Amino acid sequence: MSRVYQPSDHVVEKSRLSSFDKYKEMHKKSLEDPETFWSEIANEFHWQTPYQPGNFLSYNFDVNKGDIFVKWLEGSVTNICFNLLDRNVRNGHGEKIAYYWEGNHPDDYSRITYRKLMDLVCQFANALRDSGVGKGDRVSIYMPMILETVVCMLACARIGAVHSIVFAGFSSDSLAERLSDCKAKVLVTADGAWRGEKLLILKNVCDEALEKAKTKYNHSVDLCIVVAHLNRVTACGKLPDDVKTLYKWHDRDIWWHDLVEGQSNICPPEWMDAEDPLFMLYTSGSTGKPKGVLHTTAGYLLYATATFRYVFDYQEKDIYWCTADVGWITGHTYVVYAPLANAATSVMFEGTPFFPDNDRYWSLVDKYNVTQFYTAPTAIRALTKFGDDYVKRHNMKSLRVLGSVGEPINPEAWLWYYNLVGSGRCSIVDTFWQTETGGHVLTSLPGATPMKPGAAGFPFFGVEPTLLDENGKVIEGPGEGYLVFSRPWPGIMRTLFGDHERYQKVYFSKFPGYYCTGDGARRDEDGFLWVTGRIDDMLNVSGHLMSTSEVESVLTEEPRVSEAAVVSKPHPIKGESLYCFVSLNDGAKFDASLVDALKKLVRSRIGAFAAPDVIQYAPGLPKTRSGKIMRRILRKVALGDTDIGDTSTLADPAVVDDLFKNRPK
Ligand code: WT7
């Protein structure tokens, strides 16, 4: 039995939801009467056309009853950008800081008010409109963590264009595939950025990607907007006298500052239907091809707003900081949309936790008096390694809520976070959610719910989790099974861009009537939910989801490789890591140069974060008589655990000995 931590007085005193009973009562209400619950939040926003009573929610979650659909507040008309900026300025928040921006180098920092942000967004929105971008057009974004990224997202939202951000750590191949899949009209990037002492020339990745989009997928992007970032920040390593020698310039390229020059800071918003698309974001799929998760307008706004308010317990004067990159869903919802919808003040950080030293996070908590700090278990584990002194050097008394996201947090990391970072008096919110869910779906709530180290906790308002066994039977009370949801909350994805079939198949066909997360979960005697990890062929490396088949198909591109199988191996910092087995074609030799070539190939096809930890030679792979690879056995080999269990279904049991013999030392 793990210990239960009750919220401390420090948290409860301030909390807008100060008891477990209150949470339970509100959760019950949110399920019994969604309209009353959500319309209270909807009423805070501006609606050009308010929703019509009776049209609050309609949906079908059952593939046997027809197409899957989810519609919230159908018929209402609004604009998210208007609600995040103009509405807040009108409500007297014009001079409030929206973001404290902190650069990679500690000498680089700035701040921006709501009014100034609105001006910049309007100017850029006008520039996009003048460039021929309109409602429904896709704008791809490949950017570092700078204010222009937020400006660009909100400018898209203002004119009804759909942004598609690609994390600026993806390779040019990955970017090319995503640019062409969504048929992007424009690409927005920066010349480059520093990550620690490493210089990334983003413009070059974009140039390669644009070229590949044209030759490989026959998709041309005619406009590439480039932020000149390198010359305005402190160099953290060697840089040529003229940064412009680092990349080439093409006819399609235009500097951001040239494009916005002379643009008015008044820009009428495009009024959007509740279910009009807001943005799309690619996430890995178990078949390899990325899935363009699509989120829409009204429901996403309500859900982002509510989760932020209750999960982080954000209050008027708080300073909130989410360390996630905007390239992931956490950055979309909890760096941009949700904090701005709540008129919050946030920190936006361009750099890494390790530069110039391993206390950068803690020094920023101290510098900005951060009240809510939201990061990933992989970062916490990496920082734990450097010892407690880095934390103790800084005054972090401002903290009240500590968040975790991306993967299950191991109790050891949880306790370090709780005791050392939070001085034993902050609430930890372990937020379980997905690109697809739009916002938190399982979590603890500061002040209200008790916590157990490693447990995600309880459903957010409007969310009804269910555990199912393999046969689709509902598991009541304590037990473990597939984590599914039996009804839509406002922030759930509506479709996969251009592929509604796949949406229905991936998320709704395994258990008709339910949205299937692809994760397993356990409910304990006290009703806490523990997410146990993926149950499909996906793995989670440092909080980045990827599919084993995606990596396998890259490995087999190498001419010497005949077959590849990838499994996940637990990793002390990354959570999971990639352990790859490769069989070779006749005559090919397994040596260091091949291993090197394969690692490079994966980096260049997918991105550096997908680089395999181990590549092992496999003269044969363990297969069933029907030819299915038995990954269960490969996982044991990866661990060096010879207790492999039943092998009676193996076609050739001898391959297993070879696999153990070939384990790299
Ligand atoms: C997958 C979704 C949602 C933001 C970041 C990842 C895993 C996420 C938790 C958590 C246990 C978690 C799940 C999920 N996951 N948060 N608190 N506890 N597992 O977004 O890339 O769409 O990944 O991340 O496996 O399905 P994503």
Residues whose N, C-alpha, C, O or C-beta is under 5 A from the ligand:
A	BS01	WT7	T283 T330 S404 V405 G406 E407 P408 D430 T431 F432 W433 Q434 T435 E436 T517 D519 V531 R534 G543 L545
